[in-house]
């Protein structure tokens, strides 16, 4: 079982975490990065689609 880093002063220069503690810290710190990235990408794609539709509507309304 991996021991969590709770109660440890990470700012203490004398503290040397184990590989397992570092792994647990990284997993906890970056646990939601993938989902946040997917959400951000979805919002960006929706905004691009909206702007593309708006641009097409503007171009279509210009007299030729």
C-alpha distance (Angstrom), angle and dihedral (degrees) to the residues before:
residue distance angle dihedral
X1 . . .
X2 3.80 . .
X3 3.77 115.5 .
X4 3.79 112.1 -132.0
X5 3.79 121.1 -129.0
X6 3.81 95.6 -123.0
X7 3.78 113.7 137.7
X8 3.81 93.4 21.8
X9 3.80 121.8 122.1
X10 3.80 102.4 -131.0
X11 3.81 89.5 -173.2
X12 3.80 90.6 63.4
X13 3.82 106.0 105.9
X14 3.81 90.1 -153.3
X15 3.81 92.4 60.0
X16 3.79 113.4 99.4
X17 3.79 111.5 -175.1
X18 3.76 120.5 -147.9
X19 3.78 120.6 -115.8
X20 3.79 88.7 -104.8
X21 3.81 91.7 52.8
X22 3.80 91.1 49.4
X23 3.79 91.1 48.2
X24 3.81 90.8 50.8
X25 3.80 90.9 47.4
X26 3.81 92.9 50.3
X27 3.80 92.5 46.5
X28 3.78 91.0 50.9
X29 3.81 94.0 43.5
X30 3.79 95.2 49.1
X31 3.81 100.6 30.3
X32 3.79 95.1 114.7
X33 3.81 99.6 36.4
X34 3.80 93.9 99.7
X35 3.79 94.8 50.2
X36 3.81 92.5 43.4
X37 3.80 89.9 51.2
X38 3.81 92.0 50.2
X39 3.82 91.0 48.2
X40 3.80 91.6 49.0
X41 3.78 92.0 47.6
X42 3.81 90.9 49.9
X43 3.82 90.9 51.4
X44 3.80 90.9 48.0
X45 3.81 92.3 49.8
X46 3.81 91.2 48.5
X47 3.81 90.7 50.5
X48 3.81 91.2 49.0
X49 3.81 90.5 49.8
X50 3.80 90.6 49.6
X51 3.80 92.7 48.8
X52 3.81 91.5 45.6
X53 3.81 90.4 53.6
X54 3.79 90.9 47.9
X55 3.82 92.1 48.9
X56 3.81 92.0 49.2
X57 3.80 90.2 49.8
X58 3.81 90.7 51.4
X59 3.79 93.2 47.6
X60 3.80 91.2 48.1
X61 3.81 91.3 53.8
X62 3.82 94.4 53.8
X63 3.83 111.2 102.3
X64 3.80 114.0 -118.4
